[in-house]
Amino acid sequence: MANEEALIEIRKGLDSIDNKLLELLDERMKLVHKVGKIKAQSGGAIYRPEREKSIIDRLDNINQKNGGLLNRSAIEALFLEIFAISRNIELPENIGYLGPKGSFTHQAAESRFGAMSSYVSISSIKGIFKELESKKIKFGVVPIENSSNGIVNDTINGFTNFNSKIVAEVILNIHHTLATTCDKIEDIKKIYSKDIAFDQCRKFLNNFGLDEVELIPVESTTKAAKLAANEPNSAAICAHVAAKLYNLPILFENIEDKDNNKTRFFILSDFENSSSGNDKTSILVKFPDEQGVLVKFLNDFNNANINLTKIKSHIVEGDSIFFIDFDGHKDDENVKRVLEKHQSSIKVLGSYVKEIKDI
């Protein structure tokens, strides 16, 4: 009885705190609404990753000094959702992503813009770049690379042909499920999925004898789930969210070959970020046909104490270009000097808050 009375008192305390939280959140949203009016007049961007990072850094430091129970990941999870809701109140804007609904790109978009935002499913990466340029969407979310499969060619081609800016990166852990209406694995006669997903789950398929069933590539893992949900003796390799979307029972979770399977996504828009103090910059470089030009270029970065984190060669319309990431912001003095020296060869794609060194 005493324990029950103690629980009642604790719950009253929790209810009181929840009431205060609601009042404070409502107060925050009223201020956000005022900010939105000002930005609507000035044309300012509502998504400022560097500003969000500085808020989380400040709150994390306060929490550590006070010995709080929340770690940084918990603070990020709470406040990124608050930021997403705030943006939707501040100035609702369309966010385009490589569809369909339930795709990994959709998940990456929701991780930054929240569940309340206005999302537009676009069927191709080129289409996202085109709709950004036409202003039909304010933000676009595209994959740039996977830890198993490398750089996404269509995204590099988009950067070559359009002028959208990278404003943020998102790193998503990629987990695949085997989902099916079959009760037993031996009843599965065909499996639908995206070709990349088949490659990422090859060991699982071999271990369970599923490499001998018909493997049917489709445009997306979400479409695979839709097909498998309506076809007896079939299955899908798909994301957990795609299986849930079509009420397709999951037989096995996390069937990918590599535990650290990650995909990196870019959030694109039409503005540039200010420096956050922890930035990364991405560029495309097309060198003139001269001997030793790449070595000289890399030496200039080294001499300027700029840390290159990625350099990938790529062929676009018969020309060799390089996709390069490095630590720092394009407006940092040492970076500016190198970029200005090679400005005829460089296209700056954007400077943004660094989420991870590399994948």
C-alpha positions, 0 to 999 in steps of 0.5 A: 500500500505504501509503495502504491501511495509513493507511486501516486505522488511520483506520478503527480510530480511527473504530471506537473513537470509535463504540464510545465514542459508543454507551457515552455514548448508552447512559449518556444513555438510562439517565438519561432512563429515570430522568427518565421515572419521575419524570415518570410520578409527577408527570405532567410532559410529556416533550416540552419544546421550550424545553428542547431548544432550550436544549440545542442553543443550548448545544452550538452555542455550545460547538462554535463556540468550539472551531472544530468542523466541525458547523454548527447544522443538523447539530447539530440533525439529530443531537440532535433524533433523540437527543431523539426516541429519548429520549422514546420510552424516557422515556415512550412516548405516542401522536402523532396526525397528519392522515393517511394515512401518508406525508402531509406532516403525518406527515413533520412529526410524524416530524421532531420525534418520530422514527421510533420513536414511536407514531403514529396516523393520524387522518382529519380535523383535527377528529378530532385535536382530539377525540382530544386532548381525550379523552386517546387521544393525547398530541400532535396534529400539524396544518397551520396555513398554507401559503405559497401557500394561506394559513390552514387553516380547519379548524385555526382551527375546531378552536381555536375549539371545543376547548382544546388548546394549541400547544406547538411549530411545525414548518416543512416545505419542501413538494416535490411529485413526478410519479410514475407507472408510465408510461415516457413523459409522453405515456402519462399519461391521468389524474393523481390528487392533492389539490386544493391540490397541483394548484394548487401545480403549475399551471405544471408541468402547463401546461408539459408539456401535462398540464393537458389530461389528466384531473385527479382530486382525492382526499383526500390525495397519499398516496392519489393515489400508491396509486391511480396505482400500481395503475392503468395510464396514470395518475400522481400528484402526491405527496410523495417519501415517498408514492411510495416507500411504494407503489413508484411510480417518480418521473418528475419531482422538485420540480415545485411552482411556487414554490421556497419552498413551505412549510407550517407545522404546530402540535404540540398537547398539554395543557400549556404551555411555559415561556419559552425566551427566543425565543418566539412566541405565538398567540391568537384574538381576537373583538372586541365590536361597537364602532367602532375596537376593532381599532385600539385593540387593535393600539395596545396591542400597539404601546405595549407594544413587542410585535411582531405577526408575523401577523394574519388574519381568519377567519369562524367560524359567522358571526362574524369572529375574528382569528388573531394571532401575536406575538413573546414569551411569554404570561408576559412582563410586557409581554405579560401586561398586554395580554392581561389588558386584553383577556382577555374577547376573547382565547383564548390558543392557546399560547406556543412556541419560534419556528422562523421569523418567518413564511412 
